[in-house]
């Protein structure tokens, strides 16, 4: 069954050369379907639980104080709805390009082009943020070594990993992600034990749950509601990367089974890890003592007088960074592969190695990460906030396109009398529209605060450049809506209506 559907997962595009970007074509060597449910779950965890938690959480705590927990819960609920929308579309159309191809089909070729390249841009920027954090973590052990040295080393390491077969990649990503998930659980449990039994060098201002509401540090809302709003820029960045679940559909062994399971479990687990871990941190030390000089996990346990804990945790966050960078490179590469299939990226990115790896996309990502090494050599102090803000814009834009594509698909299903979805979004349509409103609000937040306004400016310039590229660089075949096979089972056609394959060739 799986083998019968492999070819149907690919876009049915003609191979035509034109004066711009060449049209895509199904590659001679298809991507290998070797990722299991275990791989996909931990890849999503590995991509989303990384820099945002272990490093960026300090900035979020400083922006909102203990109320940052509320920001994570609100953002987590929105992320879950985004993932459910992505899941409904992925089960219907399990293709490699995922939401880039969904936007192409349901919103038009122009929006598919913008969505796909913005996601690739997001992963590149996030990966640069992750390699930046990796350099910071290594500075904990080797403060006299320049940060960029470590960044160059990790880039070469990640390049080697991503040239392995996808099953080997998935297996390695599973173990990397398992390390940090286990460490987070142990940290939460150990932190709770410290709070209950009172050992260690706890601050007198940190006495368990009461520390979250301590008047001496400003209470639960020390920065007011404005602080919670300001924290959304970093909080949303922390969840970025979870949409990689959709990207894995083209290489999943049984996407109809594993994708829904991953989507239902991973977002809630991530939310639990974020809220639980940060709550424990702020119970162990006053929130206003948690700075961005180092990971809060390392600095807190260092202050508790546990000799080996800082080094153990630094190893964990280094592993977390490696896992996140690994997933970033994978996600961007597969999206660009999907764009090439649609004729919206150069055909060189369709080249696949003998073990099923699109090696040209890996080479592009390595070159992009080299920019991160240069930035850390030139502006090491400011690079993280700038990168995180830009990544937040790209992340939110991609999520908006996912929700909009899903809304358009639901309308298309209703108009065409197509069968009901096998994995429908709950609380449709109210939750979907509420999620869309929240995401648009977050974009407004980026422009409201001076520290993050650069993200909105860079984002606007990026979108303008993409529109120009679409106009002048994409050939005619790349401006046709994608043809996606509807793989919904048990079709129930309304009387008097046909159930068409999802296709269309109208120009955008």
N, C-alpha and C positions, 0 to 999 in steps of 0.2 A: 504493500500500500504506500509506504513511504517513497519507494523508488518510482512508483507510477506518478506521483505528484511532484517530484523534484523539478521536472522540466516545466510544469505548469506554473511553478513559483516564479519563473523568470519572466521578464517583460517580453512581449511579442513585438519586437521592433525590427524594422528593416535596416540592413546595413547599407547606408548611403553616405557618400562623402559630400561635403558642402563647403562653403566658403568660410565657415566659422568653426565651431566645435563639431567634430564628427559625431554622427549618430552612434548610438550604442548598439551592441549586438551581444547575443549570448556568447560568452567566452567558450573557447574550445575545451578548456578544463573548468568545470563548474566548481563552486565552493563546496567543500566537504561538509556533509551533514553529520557531525560528530559530537555536538554539544548535548549533554544530558540535562535533565532538570536540576541536578545538583550543581553542575557547572553554571547554568544560567542564573540560579538564585544567588550564588556567591559572586558571580561577576557583577551583578547589580549591586550587591552589598559592597563589593570592593570598589566600585566606581563612585558610589554615593557616600560611603563612610570613609573619609580620608582627611584631606586637608581642611575641609569645612568644619569637622569636629575637632580634630587634634590640634589645629593651629588657628583657624579662623574663628573658632568659638570665643576666643579671648576678646576680639573686637566686638562681637555680638553682645557679650556680657557687659563690656564697658559702655555700650550704647544704651542698654535697657535695664541693666541690673538683673535681679531675680525674675523680673517680668519677661525676660527673654524666653522663659519656658512657655509662656502663653503664645509668643510669636512662633515658636517651633510647633506648637500644637495646631495653630491656625494654618500655617504653611503646610504642615503634614497632611491635614485634611484636604487641602487643595491639591496637593501632589497625588494623593490617593485617587481623587476623581480624574485627574489628568491621566493617570496610569490605567484606570478602568476604561477611559475613552480610547486610549491607545490599544488596550487589550481587545476591545470589541472589534476594532478595525483589523488588528493583527490576526485574530482567529479567522476572520473572513478572508483576508488577503495576506498570508504568511510569506512576505517577500523580503529580500535583503535590504532594500532601501527604506523599508518601513514607512515612517511618517513623512519622509520626503516624497515618496511615491504616492502616499495617501493624499497629501496636499495637491500633488500634481493631478490626480484623478478627480478629486472632489472640489477643489478650489480653482484649478486651472494650472497650466504648465508654468506660468510665470511664478506663481506662489510655491509650486513644488521646487523650482530652481532656487528661490530665495530661502525656503525652509531647509533644504538639504545642505546648501552651502553655509547657512548660518549655524546649523548644527555642527558641521565640520569646523567652522570657526570657533564655536563654543568649546569643542573638545580640545582644539589646539590651545586656546587661551587657558582652559582649566588645566591642561597638562603642563603649561608653563608655570601656572600657580603651584601645581604639585611639585614640580622639580625645584621651584624656589623654596618651598617648604622643606624639601629633602635637604637642600643645602643648609638651611637653618638647623635642622635636626643634627646633621653631622657636625655642625659648629659646636654643639653641646660637648662632644668628645674631643674635637680638634679645633679649638677656637683660633689657632694661628694659621690655619689653612684657608686660603681664599674660597669663598662660597662657590664661585664658578667652576673650580676644579672638580668638586663633587658633582656638579650638575652635568658637566661633560661626561664624567664616568657613568652616571646613571643613564644618560641618553644612549650611550653605546650598549649598555647592558639591556635596556628595554628593546633596542633595535634587534639584538640577537634573539630575545625571547619571541618577538612577534614574527620572526621568520620561521619559527617552528610550525609544525602542523597544528590545525585549530584544536584538535583534541589535546595535544600536549600543552598548548596555550591555556585551554580551559582547565586542565588539571592543575597546572602551576598557579593559575589565578585562584582556584579553589583553596589551595593550601595557604597562599598569601592572605586571602580574605579570612580564612579560618583563624589564623593567628590573631588578627585584630579583633574579630568578633569575640573570640574566647577571652582576650585581654579586657575588652570592654565589660563583659559579664563579670569577670573576676574583679575588675576595678569597682564596679557597682557594689558587688557583694562585700568586698573588702572595705570599701568606704562606709557602708552601712554598719559593718562590724565595728569599725573605729568609732563611729558616732555613738553606737549603743554602749560599748564597753569603755569608751573614753580614754584609750591609750593613745600615745603619740603626743606631738607638740601642738595640739590644737590651740587656735586663737581663742581667747575668752569671748570674742564677739561671734564665734561660730559654735553653736551648740545644737546641732541637729536641725530639724525642720524650722525651729524658731529663728535660725539665722537668715532665712529667706524673708522674714517679716520684721527684722530687727530695726527699731527706730534709729539706733545709732548709725546705721548705714543707709538710712533713707527709706526703710520699709520695702515692700514688694515692688512698688513703682517709684524708685528714686528719681527717675528721669521723666516721670509722667507718661501719658499715652504717646506723646511725641517720641519718647525714647523707644517704645515698642515699635512704632512706625519706622523709625530710623533703622532699627535692627533688621528689618525685612530684607534689606539689600544683602547682608551677609547670611542671614538665615536661609533665604531662597537659594543662594549660591551653595550652601551646604548640601541641599538636596539635589543639586544638579548632577546629572550623570545617570540617574536611575532609569531614564528613558532608554538606556542601552538594552533593556529587556526586549523592546521591539526590534532592535537591530539584530538580535540573535536569531530571529525567526528563520532567516534564510539558511542557517547552519544548525538548527535544532533538529534532533532526531524525530520528535513528535510534537510540532509546535502547537497543535490544537489542545494537547494535554498539558504540556509543561509551561506554556506561556500563562494561562490563567492561574495555575498554581503559584507561579513566581510572583505575579502581580498581586494576588490576594495576600500573600505572606510578607513580601519584602518591604513594601512601604510602611506597614504597621510595625515591623521589627525595627526599621530604621528610626521611626518616630520614637519608639520605646527606648532605643539606645541613646538617642540624642537627649531626650527629656530626662531619662534616668541618670545618665552620666553627668550631665551638667548640673542637675539638682544636687547630686552627691558632692560634686566639686564645690558648689556654693554653700553647702552645709559644713564643709571642712575648713573653709577659710572665707573671710568676708569678700564679697564680690568685687569691691573696689581695690582689693590687693591683687587681683588677677589681671596682669598686664599682658601685652603682646610680645614681650621679650623672649618668651619661650612657650612651648606647649603648656597649657594649664595643667595637663595631666602630670607632666614631669615636675613642674614648679611646685604644685601642691604636695605631692608625695615627697619631694625633696625637703619641704618645710616640715613634714611630719616626722622626720628623723628616721626613716626606714632606709638604711644604707644602700642596699642594692636596688631599691625600687626605681629611682630615677634612671638608672642604666637599663633596667629591664623595660621600662616604659618607653625609653628613647628607642630601643630596638624595635618595639612594637610600632611606634609611629613611623619609623623608617620603613618597616614592612608595609604599613598602611599606605605610605606614599608610593612605594613601588607598585602595589596592587592598583591604586588609583590611576597612576600613569599608564600602566599596562592596559587597563580598561579604556582609558581615554584614546590611546593609539588605535586599539581595536575598533572602537565605535566610529571614530572619524574615518578610518580607512574603509570600513564597510559602507558607510554612507556615501563616500566619494565613488566607491564601486557601483552603488545603485544609481548615482547620478550619471556615471558613464554609460550604464545600460540604457538610460533614457535619452542619450545624446546631449546631456547637459554638462558633461565634463570630457576632457580629452580621452580618446580611446586607449591611450597608454595605461590608464588606470584599470582597464579590464584584464590586463595581463596577470595570469595566475601561475604560480610555481607548480612544480610537480606534486607537492604535498598540499595543494589547495589553498595557498596563501596569496592574496593579491599584493605582491611584493612592491609594486610601484607606489601604492598608497602608504606603505610602511616607510619608504624612502622619503616621501613628501612630509610625513609627520616628524621624522628625524630632523629634517631640514628646519621645520617650524620650531622644534624644541631647541635648536641651536640659537634661535632668536632669544629664547628664554635665558640661555647662558650669557649672551651678550648683555641683556637687560640687567641681569644680576651683577655683571661686572661694572656697568655704568651707573645704575640707580638702585643699589641694593636696599636702601632704606624705605623707598616708597613703592617698590614694585608690586608688593602683594595687594595693597588696597586698590591700586589702579587696576590690576589684573582681575581681582575678585569682582569689582564693580562692572567691568566690561563683560565678564563671564555671566554675571547676573542678568544683564540685558539680553545676551544671546540665549540664555536658558529660558527666560520668561517669554521671549519671542517664539521660540520653538514650542513651548507649552501652549501658547495662544494658538498657534497654527494647528497643533494636535486637536485642541478642543473645537476650533472652527471647522476643521476637516470632519470631525466626528459629527457635529451638528448638521453639516451638509450631507454626510452619508445617511444619517437618520431620515432626513427629508427625501433623499433619493430613494431609500428603501420604501418609504411610504408612497411616493409617487409611482414607483415602478411595480408595486405589488410583490416585491421580493420577499423571500422568507425571513422570518424573524431571526435576530442574531442569537448565536449560541452562547455568547458571553456578554449580555447587555449591561449597560451602565445603570447603576441603581439611582432611584429618584429622578429619572429622566422626565422632563427637561430642566426641572428647577435647579438641581445641583450643578448641571453643566453650565447654565447661564450664570449662576452665582460664582462658580469657579472662574469663568471668563472675566467677570467683573473684578474679582480679586486680583487676577494677573495684570489686568490693565492698570489697576490701582498701584501695584508694585512698580510698574514702569513710571508712573507719575512720581512715586517716592524717589526714584533715582534722580529725576530732574529737580526735585524740590530741595534736596540737601546739597550744599556746595561740594562736600567731600566725594559725592558719587555722581555729580552732574556730568563729569567727563565721560561716564559710561553712556549716557543718553546721547551726548554729542558724537562720540565714536560710533555708537550704534546707528545713528541717523546717517552718518557719512558712509558706513558700511552698506546700509540698505540702498543708498543712492548709487554706490558703485556697482552693486549687484543688479540694479535695474538697468544701468548702462551696459553691463556685461551681457545681460539677457537680450537687450535690444540689438547689440552690435556683434556679439561673439557667438551666440547660439544660432545654429542653423535651423532650417525649417522643420526638420524631424524632431528636434529638441523642443519645439514650440507646440507639439501636439500633446494632448492629454494622454496619460499613461493608459495602457490596456492591462487591467488586472483581472485575473480569474477569480470569480466568487466561489470559494470553497465551502460555503455554508452547506451543511448536510440537511437532509430531510426537507427539501424545498416544498413549500406550501404556497402554490400560486393561486392568487385570487381569480375567480371566474372571469373569463373574457380578457385576461391580461397575460402577456408573456413574461417570462423570467429571463431577462437577457444576461449574458455574461457582462461583466462590468467592462465596458469598452467605450470608445468614443474617440473621434479624431478631430474634433473642433479645435481651431486655433484659439489660443488665449489672447 
